[in-house]
């Protein structure tokens, strides 16, 4: 991203591509997490390239990497919106940015998303919304750098991640695309309905 400090009327193609890429990564991680939350034990996986099997093993070969990537991209989008972590379950509003950072407030008519506004868009308790968004930032900053348990239905933080992945996407659509009158891209992966 180039250094942009002045107000912009419309996002460039580069910015829109950056946001779409990150939204897709979060959506794929959410899909992977949804599958992982249904397993008592990870099923086997076969990966095909042009119809030829290239990889086989456990499904965690896909799900864990996709979830970890989604955590990183969700953190980047939250920071773009103006939110940072203040611990494992508390958010903080960014008060300053580095010169090279791109933030939502740099687009004409948009402002950083407050903690209250972020939490209010969640249909459940505001504390759960804040905790889930803070948790994904915490994982991106500290959790992934250390040995962690896998993402499964037996791990308490997995439900917070699911809420955060849904929340980040909704926050981007409602606070970036809608006010700028831009049609959001189709970022949700197209899956096939199959029993796993």
PyMOL commands that place a pseudoatom at each C-alpha (Angstrom):
pseudoatom trace, name=CA, resn=UNK, resi=1, chain=A, elem=C, hetatm=0, pos=[0.000, 0.000, 0.000]
pseudoatom trace, name=CA, resn=UNK, resi=2, chain=A, elem=C, hetatm=0, pos=[1.291, 3.403, -0.805]
pseudoatom trace, name=CA, resn=UNK, resi=3, chain=A, elem=C, hetatm=0, pos=[1.455, 6.137, 1.800]
pseudoatom trace, name=CA, resn=UNK, resi=4, chain=A, elem=C, hetatm=0, pos=[-1.917, 7.874, 1.865]
pseudoatom trace, name=CA, resn=UNK, resi=5, chain=A, elem=C, hetatm=0, pos=[-2.614, 10.582, 4.455]
pseudoatom trace, name=CA, resn=UNK, resi=6, chain=A, elem=C, hetatm=0, pos=[-5.124, 12.873, 2.756]
pseudoatom trace, name=CA, resn=UNK, resi=7, chain=A, elem=C, hetatm=0, pos=[-8.845, 12.159, 2.511]
pseudoatom trace, name=CA, resn=UNK, resi=8, chain=A, elem=C, hetatm=0, pos=[-9.781, 10.102, -0.501]
pseudoatom trace, name=CA, resn=UNK, resi=9, chain=A, elem=C, hetatm=0, pos=[-13.134, 10.350, -2.239]
pseudoatom trace, name=CA, resn=UNK, resi=10, chain=A, elem=C, hetatm=0, pos=[-13.203, 6.760, -3.425]
pseudoatom trace, name=CA, resn=UNK, resi=11, chain=A, elem=C, hetatm=0, pos=[-11.017, 3.740, -2.726]
pseudoatom trace, name=CA, resn=UNK, resi=12, chain=A, elem=C, hetatm=0, pos=[-8.560, 2.805, -5.453]
pseudoatom trace, name=CA, resn=UNK, resi=13, chain=A, elem=C, hetatm=0, pos=[-8.671, -0.538, -7.221]
pseudoatom trace, name=CA, resn=UNK, resi=14, chain=A, elem=C, hetatm=0, pos=[-5.629, -1.497, -5.136]
pseudoatom trace, name=CA, resn=UNK, resi=15, chain=A, elem=C, hetatm=0, pos=[-7.446, -0.779, -1.862]
pseudoatom trace, name=CA, resn=UNK, resi=16, chain=A, elem=C, hetatm=0, pos=[-10.608, -2.589, -2.967]
pseudoatom trace, name=CA, resn=UNK, resi=17, chain=A, elem=C, hetatm=0, pos=[-8.530, -5.618, -3.998]
pseudoatom trace, name=CA, resn=UNK, resi=18, chain=A, elem=C, hetatm=0, pos=[-6.701, -5.575, -0.652]
pseudoatom trace, name=CA, resn=UNK, resi=19, chain=A, elem=C, hetatm=0, pos=[-9.962, -5.486, 1.316]
pseudoatom trace, name=CA, resn=UNK, resi=20, chain=A, elem=C, hetatm=0, pos=[-11.593, -8.191, -0.832]
pseudoatom trace, name=CA, resn=UNK, resi=21, chain=A, elem=C, hetatm=0, pos=[-8.557, -10.463, -0.482]
pseudoatom trace, name=CA, resn=UNK, resi=22, chain=A, elem=C, hetatm=0, pos=[-8.659, -10.157, 3.292]
pseudoatom trace, name=CA, resn=UNK, resi=23, chain=A, elem=C, hetatm=0, pos=[-12.445, -10.643, 3.446]
pseudoatom trace, name=CA, resn=UNK, resi=24, chain=A, elem=C, hetatm=0, pos=[-12.089, -13.839, 1.379]
pseudoatom trace, name=CA, resn=UNK, resi=25, chain=A, elem=C, hetatm=0, pos=[-9.375, -15.129, 3.719]
pseudoatom trace, name=CA, resn=UNK, resi=26, chain=A, elem=C, hetatm=0, pos=[-11.600, -14.498, 6.750]
pseudoatom trace, name=CA, resn=UNK, resi=27, chain=A, elem=C, hetatm=0, pos=[-14.556, -16.215, 5.037]
pseudoatom trace, name=CA, resn=UNK, resi=28, chain=A, elem=C, hetatm=0, pos=[-12.455, -19.279, 4.154]
pseudoatom trace, name=CA, resn=UNK, resi=29, chain=A, elem=C, hetatm=0, pos=[-11.183, -19.431, 7.735]
pseudoatom trace, name=CA, resn=UNK, resi=30, chain=A, elem=C, hetatm=0, pos=[-14.754, -19.222, 8.987]
pseudoatom trace, name=CA, resn=UNK, resi=31, chain=A, elem=C, hetatm=0, pos=[-15.740, -22.102, 6.698]
pseudoatom trace, name=CA, resn=UNK, resi=32, chain=A, elem=C, hetatm=0, pos=[-12.773, -24.140, 7.943]
pseudoatom trace, name=CA, resn=UNK, resi=33, chain=A, elem=C, hetatm=0, pos=[-13.655, -23.359, 11.563]
pseudoatom trace, name=CA, resn=UNK, resi=34, chain=A, elem=C, hetatm=0, pos=[-17.292, -24.392, 11.017]
pseudoatom trace, name=CA, resn=UNK, resi=35, chain=A, elem=C, hetatm=0, pos=[-16.089, -27.788, 9.781]
pseudoatom trace, name=CA, resn=UNK, resi=36, chain=A, elem=C, hetatm=0, pos=[-13.549, -28.181, 12.589]
pseudoatom trace, name=CA, resn=UNK, resi=37, chain=A, elem=C, hetatm=0, pos=[-16.224, -27.435, 15.192]
pseudoatom trace, name=CA, resn=UNK, resi=38, chain=A, elem=C, hetatm=0, pos=[-18.245, -30.455, 14.059]
pseudoatom trace, name=CA, resn=UNK, resi=39, chain=A, elem=C, hetatm=0, pos=[-15.490, -33.044, 14.494]
pseudoatom trace, name=CA, resn=UNK, resi=40, chain=A, elem=C, hetatm=0, pos=[-14.563, -35.152, 17.464]
pseudoatom trace, name=CA, resn=UNK, resi=41, chain=A, elem=C, hetatm=0, pos=[-11.573, -36.293, 15.405]
pseudoatom trace, name=CA, resn=UNK, resi=42, chain=A, elem=C, hetatm=0, pos=[-10.351, -34.728, 12.176]
pseudoatom trace, name=CA, resn=UNK, resi=43, chain=A, elem=C, hetatm=0, pos=[-11.354, -36.733, 9.098]
pseudoatom trace, name=CA, resn=UNK, resi=44, chain=A, elem=C, hetatm=0, pos=[-8.972, -37.561, 6.289]
pseudoatom trace, name=CA, resn=UNK, resi=45, chain=A, elem=C, hetatm=0, pos=[-8.406, -35.187, 3.392]
pseudoatom trace, name=CA, resn=UNK, resi=46, chain=A, elem=C, hetatm=0, pos=[-7.377, -35.576, -0.224]
pseudoatom trace, name=CA, resn=UNK, resi=47, chain=A, elem=C, hetatm=0, pos=[-6.373, -32.545, -2.260]
pseudoatom trace, name=CA, resn=UNK, resi=48, chain=A, elem=C, hetatm=0, pos=[-6.586, -32.694, -6.037]
pseudoatom trace, name=CA, resn=UNK, resi=49, chain=A, elem=C, hetatm=0, pos=[-4.937, -30.406, -8.588]
pseudoatom trace, name=CA, resn=UNK, resi=50, chain=A, elem=C, hetatm=0, pos=[-6.584, -30.745, -12.015]
pseudoatom trace, name=CA, resn=UNK, resi=51, chain=A, elem=C, hetatm=0, pos=[-8.138, -34.013, -10.933]
pseudoatom trace, name=CA, resn=UNK, resi=52, chain=A, elem=C, hetatm=0, pos=[-4.863, -35.544, -9.696]
pseudoatom trace, name=CA, resn=UNK, resi=53, chain=A, elem=C, hetatm=0, pos=[-4.390, -36.293, -6.016]
pseudoatom trace, name=CA, resn=UNK, resi=54, chain=A, elem=C, hetatm=0, pos=[-1.429, -34.297, -4.733]
pseudoatom trace, name=CA, resn=UNK, resi=55, chain=A, elem=C, hetatm=0, pos=[-1.884, -34.349, -0.949]
pseudoatom trace, name=CA, resn=UNK, resi=56, chain=A, elem=C, hetatm=0, pos=[-3.460, -36.694, 1.566]
pseudoatom trace, name=CA, resn=UNK, resi=57, chain=A, elem=C, hetatm=0, pos=[-3.606, -36.611, 5.335]
pseudoatom trace, name=CA, resn=UNK, resi=58, chain=A, elem=C, hetatm=0, pos=[-5.826, -35.141, 8.025]
pseudoatom trace, name=CA, resn=UNK, resi=59, chain=A, elem=C, hetatm=0, pos=[-8.315, -32.349, 7.347]
pseudoatom trace, name=CA, resn=UNK, resi=60, chain=A, elem=C, hetatm=0, pos=[-6.405, -30.131, 9.762]
pseudoatom trace, name=CA, resn=UNK, resi=61, chain=A, elem=C, hetatm=0, pos=[-3.847, -29.725, 6.954]
pseudoatom trace, name=CA, resn=UNK, resi=62, chain=A, elem=C, hetatm=0, pos=[-6.434, -27.359, 5.450]
pseudoatom trace, name=CA, resn=UNK, resi=63, chain=A, elem=C, hetatm=0, pos=[-8.466, -26.144, 8.412]
pseudoatom trace, name=CA, resn=UNK, resi=64, chain=A, elem=C, hetatm=0, pos=[-5.701, -25.048, 10.786]
pseudoatom trace, name=CA, resn=UNK, resi=65, chain=A, elem=C, hetatm=0, pos=[-3.840, -23.057, 8.131]
pseudoatom trace, name=CA, resn=UNK, resi=66, chain=A, elem=C, hetatm=0, pos=[-7.036, -21.454, 6.862]
pseudoatom trace, name=CA, resn=UNK, resi=67, chain=A, elem=C, hetatm=0, pos=[-8.117, -20.490, 10.386]
pseudoatom trace, name=CA, resn=UNK, resi=68, chain=A, elem=C, hetatm=0, pos=[-4.685, -19.085, 11.242]
pseudoatom trace, name=CA, resn=UNK, resi=69, chain=A, elem=C, hetatm=0, pos=[-4.622, -17.021, 8.028]
pseudoatom trace, name=CA, resn=UNK, resi=70, chain=A, elem=C, hetatm=0, pos=[-8.125, -15.737, 8.792]
pseudoatom trace, name=CA, resn=UNK, resi=71, chain=A, elem=C, hetatm=0, pos=[-6.972, -14.609, 12.238]
pseudoatom trace, name=CA, resn=UNK, resi=72, chain=A, elem=C, hetatm=0, pos=[-4.185, -12.522, 10.706]
pseudoatom trace, name=CA, resn=UNK, resi=73, chain=A, elem=C, hetatm=0, pos=[-6.457, -11.014, 8.029]
pseudoatom trace, name=CA, resn=UNK, resi=74, chain=A, elem=C, hetatm=0, pos=[-9.242, -10.304, 10.557]
pseudoatom trace, name=CA, resn=UNK, resi=75, chain=A, elem=C, hetatm=0, pos=[-6.735, -8.421, 12.716]
pseudoatom trace, name=CA, resn=UNK, resi=76, chain=A, elem=C, hetatm=0, pos=[-5.619, -6.344, 9.721]
pseudoatom trace, name=CA, resn=UNK, resi=77, chain=A, elem=C, hetatm=0, pos=[-9.230, -5.456, 8.871]
pseudoatom trace, name=CA, resn=UNK, resi=78, chain=A, elem=C, hetatm=0, pos=[-10.009, -4.526, 12.477]
pseudoatom trace, name=CA, resn=UNK, resi=79, chain=A, elem=C, hetatm=0, pos=[-6.952, -2.287, 12.546]
pseudoatom trace, name=CA, resn=UNK, resi=80, chain=A, elem=C, hetatm=0, pos=[-8.092, -0.712, 9.243]
pseudoatom trace, name=CA, resn=UNK, resi=81, chain=A, elem=C, hetatm=0, pos=[-11.421, 0.011, 10.982]
pseudoatom trace, name=CA, resn=UNK, resi=82, chain=A, elem=C, hetatm=0, pos=[-9.574, 1.631, 13.899]
pseudoatom trace, name=CA, resn=UNK, resi=83, chain=A, elem=C, hetatm=0, pos=[-9.686, -1.131, 16.516]
pseudoatom trace, name=CA, resn=UNK, resi=84, chain=A, elem=C, hetatm=0, pos=[-6.834, -2.732, 18.425]
pseudoatom trace, name=CA, resn=UNK, resi=85, chain=A, elem=C, hetatm=0, pos=[-6.495, -5.122, 21.326]
pseudoatom trace, name=CA, resn=UNK, resi=86, chain=A, elem=C, hetatm=0, pos=[-6.179, -4.146, 24.973]
pseudoatom trace, name=CA, resn=UNK, resi=87, chain=A, elem=C, hetatm=0, pos=[-5.800, -7.681, 26.267]
pseudoatom trace, name=CA, resn=UNK, resi=88, chain=A, elem=C, hetatm=0, pos=[-7.418, -10.992, 25.521]
pseudoatom trace, name=CA, resn=UNK, resi=89, chain=A, elem=C, hetatm=0, pos=[-11.024, -9.761, 25.832]
pseudoatom trace, name=CA, resn=UNK, resi=90, chain=A, elem=C, hetatm=0, pos=[-10.879, -5.943, 25.639]
pseudoatom trace, name=CA, resn=UNK, resi=91, chain=A, elem=C, hetatm=0, pos=[-10.624, -3.668, 22.632]
pseudoatom trace, name=CA, resn=UNK, resi=92, chain=A, elem=C, hetatm=0, pos=[-9.098, -0.236, 22.331]
pseudoatom trace, name=CA, resn=UNK, resi=93, chain=A, elem=C, hetatm=0, pos=[-9.686, 2.450, 19.757]
pseudoatom trace, name=CA, resn=UNK, resi=94, chain=A, elem=C, hetatm=0, pos=[-6.571, 3.417, 17.809]
pseudoatom trace, name=CA, resn=UNK, resi=95, chain=A, elem=C, hetatm=0, pos=[-5.516, 6.969, 18.598]
pseudoatom trace, name=CA, resn=UNK, resi=96, chain=A, elem=C, hetatm=0, pos=[-2.779, 7.234, 15.992]
pseudoatom trace, name=CA, resn=UNK, resi=97, chain=A, elem=C, hetatm=0, pos=[-1.419, 5.455, 12.964]
pseudoatom trace, name=CA, resn=UNK, resi=98, chain=A, elem=C, hetatm=0, pos=[1.962, 5.126, 11.356]
pseudoatom trace, name=CA, resn=UNK, resi=99, chain=A, elem=C, hetatm=0, pos=[2.458, 7.246, 8.247]
pseudoatom trace, name=CA, resn=UNK, resi=100, chain=A, elem=C, hetatm=0, pos=[2.230, 4.172, 6.029]
pseudoatom trace, name=CA, resn=UNK, resi=101, chain=A, elem=C, hetatm=0, pos=[-0.981, 2.803, 7.603]
pseudoatom trace, name=CA, resn=UNK, resi=102, chain=A, elem=C, hetatm=0, pos=[-4.221, 2.932, 5.694]
pseudoatom trace, name=CA, resn=UNK, resi=103, chain=A, elem=C, hetatm=0, pos=[-7.322, 3.555, 7.778]
pseudoatom trace, name=CA, resn=UNK, resi=104, chain=A, elem=C, hetatm=0, pos=[-11.027, 3.885, 7.139]
pseudoatom trace, name=CA, resn=UNK, resi=105, chain=A, elem=C, hetatm=0, pos=[-10.985, 7.515, 8.328]
pseudoatom trace, name=CA, resn=UNK, resi=106, chain=A, elem=C, hetatm=0, pos=[-8.879, 8.466, 5.293]
pseudoatom trace, name=CA, resn=UNK, resi=107, chain=A, elem=C, hetatm=0, pos=[-11.918, 8.056, 3.050]
pseudoatom trace, name=CA, resn=UNK, resi=108, chain=A, elem=C, hetatm=0, pos=[-14.171, 11.072, 2.767]
pseudoatom trace, name=CA, resn=UNK, resi=109, chain=A, elem=C, hetatm=0, pos=[-17.189, 10.798, 5.060]
pseudoatom trace, name=CA, resn=UNK, resi=110, chain=A, elem=C, hetatm=0, pos=[-15.935, 7.750, 6.984]
pseudoatom trace, name=CA, resn=UNK, resi=111, chain=A, elem=C, hetatm=0, pos=[-14.614, 7.566, 10.512]
pseudoatom trace, name=CA, resn=UNK, resi=112, chain=A, elem=C, hetatm=0, pos=[-12.974, 4.984, 12.707]
pseudoatom trace, name=CA, resn=UNK, resi=113, chain=A, elem=C, hetatm=0, pos=[-15.346, 2.436, 14.192]
pseudoatom trace, name=CA, resn=UNK, resi=114, chain=A, elem=C, hetatm=0, pos=[-15.792, 2.864, 17.932]
pseudoatom trace, name=CA, resn=UNK, resi=115, chain=A, elem=C, hetatm=0, pos=[-15.921, -0.089, 20.300]
pseudoatom trace, name=CA, resn=UNK, resi=116, chain=A, elem=C, hetatm=0, pos=[-19.565, 0.732, 21.017]
pseudoatom trace, name=CA, resn=UNK, resi=117, chain=A, elem=C, hetatm=0, pos=[-20.462, 0.813, 17.312]
pseudoatom trace, name=CA, resn=UNK, resi=118, chain=A, elem=C, hetatm=0, pos=[-18.640, -2.467, 16.694]
pseudoatom trace, name=CA, resn=UNK, resi=119, chain=A, elem=C, hetatm=0, pos=[-20.389, -4.161, 19.611]
pseudoatom trace, name=CA, resn=UNK, resi=120, chain=A, elem=C, hetatm=0, pos=[-23.805, -2.714, 18.719]
pseudoatom trace, name=CA, resn=UNK, resi=121, chain=A, elem=C, hetatm=0, pos=[-23.798, -4.434, 15.330]
pseudoatom trace, name=CA, resn=UNK, resi=122, chain=A, elem=C, hetatm=0, pos=[-23.728, -7.849, 17.048]
pseudoatom trace, name=CA, resn=UNK, resi=123, chain=A, elem=C, hetatm=0, pos=[-27.160, -9.349, 17.856]
pseudoatom trace, name=CA, resn=UNK, resi=124, chain=A, elem=C, hetatm=0, pos=[-25.910, -10.850, 21.131]
pseudoatom trace, name=CA, resn=UNK, resi=125, chain=A, elem=C, hetatm=0, pos=[-24.429, -9.297, 24.264]
pseudoatom trace, name=CA, resn=UNK, resi=126, chain=A, elem=C, hetatm=0, pos=[-22.007, -6.400, 23.572]
pseudoatom trace, name=CA, resn=UNK, resi=127, chain=A, elem=C, hetatm=0, pos=[-19.453, -7.945, 25.947]
pseudoatom trace, name=CA, resn=UNK, resi=128, chain=A, elem=C, hetatm=0, pos=[-19.333, -11.077, 23.778]
pseudoatom trace, name=CA, resn=UNK, resi=129, chain=A, elem=C, hetatm=0, pos=[-18.867, -8.993, 20.636]
pseudoatom trace, name=CA, resn=UNK, resi=130, chain=A, elem=C, hetatm=0, pos=[-15.989, -7.061, 22.187]
pseudoatom trace, name=CA, resn=UNK, resi=131, chain=A, elem=C, hetatm=0, pos=[-14.425, -10.217, 23.636]
pseudoatom trace, name=CA, resn=UNK, resi=132, chain=A, elem=C, hetatm=0, pos=[-14.565, -12.036, 20.286]
pseudoatom trace, name=CA, resn=UNK, resi=133, chain=A, elem=C, hetatm=0, pos=[-12.957, -9.177, 18.342]
pseudoatom trace, name=CA, resn=UNK, resi=134, chain=A, elem=C, hetatm=0, pos=[-10.315, -8.655, 21.043]
pseudoatom trace, name=CA, resn=UNK, resi=135, chain=A, elem=C, hetatm=0, pos=[-9.630, -12.398, 21.114]
pseudoatom trace, name=CA, resn=UNK, resi=136, chain=A, elem=C, hetatm=0, pos=[-8.869, -12.554, 17.386]
pseudoatom trace, name=CA, resn=UNK, resi=137, chain=A, elem=C, hetatm=0, pos=[-6.446, -9.613, 17.775]
pseudoatom trace, name=CA, resn=UNK, resi=138, chain=A, elem=C, hetatm=0, pos=[-4.845, -11.308, 20.783]
pseudoatom trace, name=CA, resn=UNK, resi=139, chain=A, elem=C, hetatm=0, pos=[-4.393, -14.534, 18.822]
pseudoatom trace, name=CA, resn=UNK, resi=140, chain=A, elem=C, hetatm=0, pos=[-2.864, -12.684, 15.888]
pseudoatom trace, name=CA, resn=UNK, resi=141, chain=A, elem=C, hetatm=0, pos=[-0.478, -10.748, 18.127]
pseudoatom trace, name=CA, resn=UNK, resi=142, chain=A, elem=C, hetatm=0, pos=[0.510, -13.429, 20.625]
pseudoatom trace, name=CA, resn=UNK, resi=143, chain=A, elem=C, hetatm=0, pos=[-1.441, -16.665, 20.362]
pseudoatom trace, name=CA, resn=UNK, resi=144, chain=A, elem=C, hetatm=0, pos=[-0.215, -17.952, 17.020]
pseudoatom trace, name=CA, resn=UNK, resi=145, chain=A, elem=C, hetatm=0, pos=[3.422, -17.353, 17.921]
pseudoatom trace, name=CA, resn=UNK, resi=146, chain=A, elem=C, hetatm=0, pos=[3.203, -19.901, 20.737]
pseudoatom trace, name=CA, resn=UNK, resi=147, chain=A, elem=C, hetatm=0, pos=[2.223, -23.555, 20.807]
pseudoatom trace, name=CA, resn=UNK, resi=148, chain=A, elem=C, hetatm=0, pos=[-1.564, -23.620, 20.897]
pseudoatom trace, name=CA, resn=UNK, resi=149, chain=A, elem=C, hetatm=0, pos=[-4.203, -26.292, 20.833]
pseudoatom trace, name=CA, resn=UNK, resi=150, chain=A, elem=C, hetatm=0, pos=[-5.964, -26.966, 17.580]
pseudoatom trace, name=CA, resn=UNK, resi=151, chain=A, elem=C, hetatm=0, pos=[-9.213, -25.272, 16.653]
pseudoatom trace, name=CA, resn=UNK, resi=152, chain=A, elem=C, hetatm=0, pos=[-11.998, -27.634, 17.655]
pseudoatom trace, name=CA, resn=UNK, resi=153, chain=A, elem=C, hetatm=0, pos=[-15.342, -27.743, 19.404]
pseudoatom trace, name=CA, resn=UNK, resi=154, chain=A, elem=C, hetatm=0, pos=[-13.514, -28.659, 22.608]
pseudoatom trace, name=CA, resn=UNK, resi=155, chain=A, elem=C, hetatm=0, pos=[-11.542, -25.384, 22.687]
pseudoatom trace, name=CA, resn=UNK, resi=156, chain=A, elem=C, hetatm=0, pos=[-13.425, -22.528, 24.394]
pseudoatom trace, name=CA, resn=UNK, resi=157, chain=A, elem=C, hetatm=0, pos=[-11.951, -19.801, 22.184]
pseudoatom trace, name=CA, resn=UNK, resi=158, chain=A, elem=C, hetatm=0, pos=[-13.253, -21.423, 19.000]
pseudoatom trace, name=CA, resn=UNK, resi=159, chain=A, elem=C, hetatm=0, pos=[-16.745, -19.993, 19.541]
pseudoatom trace, name=CA, resn=UNK, resi=160, chain=A, elem=C, hetatm=0, pos=[-15.257, -16.516, 20.036]
pseudoatom trace, name=CA, resn=UNK, resi=161, chain=A, elem=C, hetatm=0, pos=[-13.379, -16.912, 16.752]
pseudoatom trace, name=CA, resn=UNK, resi=162, chain=A, elem=C, hetatm=0, pos=[-16.560, -17.837, 14.914]
pseudoatom trace, name=CA, resn=UNK, resi=163, chain=A, elem=C, hetatm=0, pos=[-18.285, -14.710, 16.239]
pseudoatom trace, name=CA, resn=UNK, resi=164, chain=A, elem=C, hetatm=0, pos=[-15.257, -12.574, 15.338]
pseudoatom trace, name=CA, resn=UNK, resi=165, chain=A, elem=C, hetatm=0, pos=[-15.019, -13.903, 11.772]
pseudoatom trace, name=CA, resn=UNK, resi=166, chain=A, elem=C, hetatm=0, pos=[-18.704, -13.112, 11.181]
pseudoatom trace, name=CA, resn=UNK, resi=167, chain=A, elem=C, hetatm=0, pos=[-18.361, -9.756, 12.916]
pseudoatom trace, name=CA, resn=UNK, resi=168, chain=A, elem=C, hetatm=0, pos=[-15.339, -8.525, 10.973]
pseudoatom trace, name=CA, resn=UNK, resi=169, chain=A, elem=C, hetatm=0, pos=[-17.075, -9.162, 7.656]
pseudoatom trace, name=CA, resn=UNK, resi=170, chain=A, elem=C, hetatm=0, pos=[-20.259, -7.428, 8.797]
pseudoatom trace, name=CA, resn=UNK, resi=171, chain=A, elem=C, hetatm=0, pos=[-18.290, -4.456, 10.146]
pseudoatom trace, name=CA, resn=UNK, resi=172, chain=A, elem=C, hetatm=0, pos=[-16.454, -4.035, 6.834]
pseudoatom trace, name=CA, resn=UNK, resi=173, chain=A, elem=C, hetatm=0, pos=[-19.649, -4.203, 4.788]
pseudoatom trace, name=CA, resn=UNK, resi=174, chain=A, elem=C, hetatm=0, pos=[-21.622, -1.860, 7.063]
pseudoatom trace, name=CA, resn=UNK, resi=175, chain=A, elem=C, hetatm=0, pos=[-18.875, 0.680, 7.761]
pseudoatom trace, name=CA, resn=UNK, resi=176, chain=A, elem=C, hetatm=0, pos=[-16.917, 0.708, 4.500]
pseudoatom trace, name=CA, resn=UNK, resi=177, chain=A, elem=C, hetatm=0, pos=[-18.891, -0.534, 1.496]
pseudoatom trace, name=CA, resn=UNK, resi=178, chain=A, elem=C, hetatm=0, pos=[-22.392, 0.664, 2.416]
pseudoatom trace, name=CA, resn=UNK, resi=179, chain=A, elem=C, hetatm=0, pos=[-21.488, 4.289, 3.340]
pseudoatom trace, name=CA, resn=UNK, resi=180, chain=A, elem=C, hetatm=0, pos=[-19.343, 4.580, 0.200]
pseudoatom trace, name=CA, resn=UNK, resi=181, chain=A, elem=C, hetatm=0, pos=[-22.213, 3.181, -1.914]
pseudoatom trace, name=CA, resn=UNK, resi=182, chain=A, elem=C, hetatm=0, pos=[-19.993, 0.386, -3.220]
pseudoatom trace, name=CA, resn=UNK, resi=183, chain=A, elem=C, hetatm=0, pos=[-21.428, -3.061, -3.847]
pseudoatom trace, name=CA, resn=UNK, resi=184, chain=A, elem=C, hetatm=0, pos=[-19.517, -5.492, -1.604]
pseudoatom trace, name=CA, resn=UNK, resi=185, chain=A, elem=C, hetatm=0, pos=[-17.704, -8.257, -3.481]
pseudoatom trace, name=CA, resn=UNK, resi=186, chain=A, elem=C, hetatm=0, pos=[-18.865, -11.859, -3.295]
pseudoatom trace, name=CA, resn=UNK, resi=187, chain=A, elem=C, hetatm=0, pos=[-16.259, -12.991, -0.770]
pseudoatom trace, name=CA, resn=UNK, resi=188, chain=A, elem=C, hetatm=0, pos=[-17.948, -16.052, 0.740]
pseudoatom trace, name=CA, resn=UNK, resi=189, chain=A, elem=C, hetatm=0, pos=[-16.505, -19.291, -0.666]
pseudoatom trace, name=CA, resn=UNK, resi=190, chain=A, elem=C, hetatm=0, pos=[-18.805, -21.488, -2.669]
pseudoatom trace, name=CA, resn=UNK, resi=191, chain=A, elem=C, hetatm=0, pos=[-18.903, -24.838, -0.938]
pseudoatom trace, name=CA, resn=UNK, resi=192, chain=A, elem=C, hetatm=0, pos=[-20.552, -28.054, -1.854]
pseudoatom trace, name=CA, resn=UNK, resi=193, chain=A, elem=C, hetatm=0, pos=[-23.181, -29.539, 0.414]
pseudoatom trace, name=CA, resn=UNK, resi=194, chain=A, elem=C, hetatm=0, pos=[-21.633, -32.853, 1.398]
pseudoatom trace, name=CA, resn=UNK, resi=195, chain=A, elem=C, hetatm=0, pos=[-21.643, -34.884, 4.557]
pseudoatom trace, name=CA, resn=UNK, resi=196, chain=A, elem=C, hetatm=0, pos=[-18.202, -34.822, 6.161]
for i in range(1, 196): cmd.bond("trace and resi %d" % i, "trace and resi %d" % (i + 1))
show_as sticks, trace
zoom trace
